Amino acid sequence: MIKTKFKKRRYKGYRIGSSRDLTDSEVESLVQAITAPPDNESEVLGGRGFITSTQVSGLGPVVLKHYRRGGVFRFFGANRYLHLGGLRPRQEYEVLNWVRALGVSAPEPLAFIVKGGLFYRGWLVTQEIPDEESLARISLREEARAFSLIKKLTNQISVLIENGVYHVDLHPGNVLVDKSERIFLLDFDKARIWRGRKNKLRDLYICRWRRAVIKHGLPEGLSEWLCAELRRSYD
């Protein structure tokens, strides 16, 4: 994975990293945005983060990802992480830059923000994708349209497989579709490099996708079509 070069800024205890040369007013606006009470907060299907959309002076419409722990760990501090390795927001920021360079359609990362030391809170700032909707929601309302998008999706997954990128948590809630029917993949915070066989990586993608379709009561065809396309490519 190519490491992203970025500039570090500090503001009122917050550490901000970005490959952009952020102005003082942009840094201040970002911190104000992540600390403001959310009025349009939503949870990513099956994910570990909450997202809010807002307007940031100098950056335009952005999406803020608030990192939160899932499972039993949420009872011990849902929005705090133990800093034993890499910072989760920074990792996702770097992975997004990496996969976009490979040709994967993913939101443009603008900055990552952390606050704290051994225990920290984190946020990721990405450019907002206008007029988007998740593939999960589309499938519940327009099955035929959702099925017609599977080929575009498997093309994106194939890029990940060919380059040894294991997303770990790719499901219909992490796939956005804009009004031009372009596909965008989200939630790369736990993605990692895969050094095994491509067929095995393909099967991991299929297994995670199928499990999400069943768990959330989505149309079975959403799983069947994706499985068929990926198996055809890697048989």
C-alpha positions in Angstrom: 0.0 0.0 0.0 1.3 3.5 -0.9 1.6 5.7 2.1 -0.1 9.1 1.7 1.9 12.2 2.4 -0.1 14.7 4.5 0.3 17.8 6.6 -0.5 17.8 10.3 -2.3 20.5 12.1 -3.4 21.1 15.7 -6.4 23.0 16.9 -7.8 23.0 20.5 -6.5 19.5 21.3 -7.6 18.1 17.9 -5.0 16.7 15.5 -5.9 17.1 11.8 -4.2 15.3 8.9 -4.7 16.1 5.2 -2.9 16.1 2.0 -4.5 19.5 1.3 -3.0 22.7 2.6 -5.9 23.5 4.9 -6.3 27.1 5.9 -6.9 28.2 9.5 -10.5 28.9 8.8 -11.0 25.4 7.2 -9.4 23.7 10.2 -11.6 25.7 12.6 -14.7 24.8 10.5 -13.9 21.1 10.5 -13.6 21.0 14.3 -16.8 23.0 14.7 -18.5 20.5 12.3 -17.5 17.4 14.3 -18.4 18.9 17.6 -21.8 20.3 16.6 -24.9 18.4 17.6 -25.8 16.2 14.6 -29.2 16.8 13.0 -29.0 14.3 10.2 -27.1 11.4 11.8 -27.5 7.9 10.3 -25.9 4.5 10.9 -24.2 2.6 8.2 -25.8 -0.8 7.6 -23.8 -3.2 9.7 -21.0 -0.8 10.1 -19.1 0.6 13.1 -19.6 4.3 12.4 -22.2 7.0 12.2 -22.2 9.6 9.5 -23.4 13.2 9.2 -23.5 15.4 6.2 -22.7 19.1 6.5 -21.2 22.1 4.7 -17.7 23.1 5.6 -16.4 26.6 4.7 -13.7 26.2 2.0 -14.4 22.5 1.4 -18.0 22.5 0.4 -20.4 19.6 1.2 -18.7 16.9 3.2 -19.5 13.7 5.0 -18.2 13.2 8.6 -17.7 9.7 9.8 -17.8 9.4 13.6 -15.9 6.2 14.6 -17.8 4.2 17.2 -17.2 0.7 18.6 -19.6 -2.1 18.1 -20.4 -5.3 20.0 -19.7 -5.5 23.8 -17.0 -2.9 23.5 -19.6 -0.2 23.0 -20.6 -0.5 26.7 -17.0 0.6 27.8 -16.8 3.6 25.6 -18.6 3.5 22.2 -16.6 6.4 20.7 -13.2 5.8 22.1 -10.4 3.6 20.8 -7.2 2.3 22.5 -4.2 3.5 20.6 -2.0 0.4 20.4 -1.3 0.5 16.7 -2.3 2.7 13.8 -5.0 5.4 14.2 -8.2 4.1 12.6 -9.2 7.4 10.9 -5.7 7.8 9.4 -5.7 4.2 8.2 -9.0 4.6 6.4 -7.8 7.9 4.9 -4.7 6.2 3.5 -6.6 3.2 2.2 -9.1 5.4 0.4 -6.3 7.2 -1.4 -4.7 3.9 -2.3 -7.8 2.2 -3.7 -8.8 5.4 -5.6 -5.3 5.3 -7.2 -6.0 1.7 -8.3 -9.2 2.9 -10.1 -11.7 2.0 -7.4 -14.7 4.4 -7.1 -14.6 5.6 -3.5 -15.3 8.9 -1.8 -12.4 11.4 -1.9 -10.8 11.7 1.5 -10.3 15.3 2.6 -9.0 14.9 6.2 -8.8 12.8 9.3 -9.2 14.1 12.8 -8.3 12.5 16.2 -8.4 13.7 19.8 -6.8 12.0 22.8 -3.7 10.0 23.5 -3.8 6.4 24.7 -7.6 6.5 24.3 -8.7 8.6 21.4 -11.7 9.6 19.4 -11.7 9.8 15.6 -13.4 11.2 12.6 -12.9 10.9 8.8 -13.9 13.7 6.4 -14.8 12.8 2.8 -16.3 14.7 -0.1 -20.0 14.2 -0.2 -21.4 12.2 -3.1 -24.5 14.2 -4.3 -27.8 12.5 -4.8 -26.7 9.1 -3.6 -28.5 6.1 -2.2 -27.3 2.8 -0.8 -27.7 -0.3 -2.9 -29.4 -1.9 0.1 -32.2 0.7 0.0 -32.5 0.5 -3.8 -32.9 -3.2 -3.7 -35.8 -3.0 -1.4 -37.6 -0.6 -3.7 -36.4 -1.3 -7.2 -35.1 -4.9 -7.4 -34.5 -4.8 -11.2 -32.5 -1.6 -10.9 -30.4 -3.1 -8.1 -29.7 -6.2 -10.1 -28.7 -4.1 -13.2 -25.9 -2.5 -11.1 -24.3 -5.8 -10.0 -22.0 -6.0 -13.0 -20.6 -2.5 -12.2 -20.1 -3.6 -8.6 -18.3 -6.8 -9.4 -16.0 -4.9 -11.7 -15.0 -2.8 -8.7 -14.6 -5.8 -6.5 -12.4 -7.4 -9.2 -10.0 -4.4 -9.0 -9.7 -5.0 -5.2 -9.1 -8.8 -5.7 -6.5 -8.3 -8.4 -4.6 -5.8 -6.3 -4.9 -7.9 -3.1 -7.2 -5.5 -1.2 -9.4 -7.2 1.4 -12.2 -4.8 2.3 -13.4 -7.1 5.2 -16.9 -5.6 5.5 -18.3 -5.0 2.0 -22.1 -5.3 2.0 -25.0 -3.6 0.2 -25.1 -0.8 2.8 -21.5 0.1 2.0 -22.2 0.6 -1.7 -23.6 3.9 -2.9 -25.2 4.7 -6.2 -25.5 8.2 -7.5 -28.1 9.6 -10.0 -25.8 8.7 -12.9 -25.7 5.1 -11.7 -22.1 5.3 -10.7 -21.0 2.9 -7.9 -19.0 4.0 -4.9 -17.5 1.7 -2.2 -17.4 2.8 1.4 -16.1 1.8 4.9 -12.5 0.8 4.3 -11.5 1.3 7.9 -10.5 -2.3 8.5 -9.3 -3.1 5.0 -6.0 -4.8 4.7 -3.5 -6.3 2.2 -4.3 -9.9 1.1 -1.3 -12.1 0.1 -3.2 -15.3 -0.4 -4.9 -16.9 -3.4 -7.3 -14.7 -5.4 -10.0 -17.4 -5.3 -9.9 -17.5 -1.5 -10.3 -13.7 -1.4 -13.2 -13.9 -3.8 -14.9 -16.4 -1.6 -14.4 -14.1 1.4 -16.1 -11.3 -0.4 -19.0 -13.6 -1.5 -19.5 -14.9 2.1 -19.6 -11.5 3.7 -22.0 -10.2 1.0 -24.3 -13.2 1.3 -24.4 -13.0 5.1 -25.5 -9.3 5.0 -28.2 -10.0 2.4 -29.7 -12.7 4.6 -29.3 -10.9 7.9 -31.0 -7.7 6.6 -33.8 -9.4 4.6 -32.6 -8.0 1.2 -33.7 -9.7 -2.1 -31.9 -13.0 -2.6 -31.1 -12.1 -6.2 -28.7 -9.5 -4.9 -26.5 -12.2 -3.5 -27.1 -14.7 -6.3 -26.1 -12.3 -9.1 -23.0 -11.1 -7.4 -21.9 -14.6 -6.6 -22.4 -15.8 -10.1 -20.5 -12.8 -11.6 -17.5 -13.2 -9.3 -17.3 -17.0 -9.7 -17.4 -16.6 -13.4 -14.4 -14.3 -13.2 -12.3 -16.4 -10.9 -13.2 -20.0 -11.8 
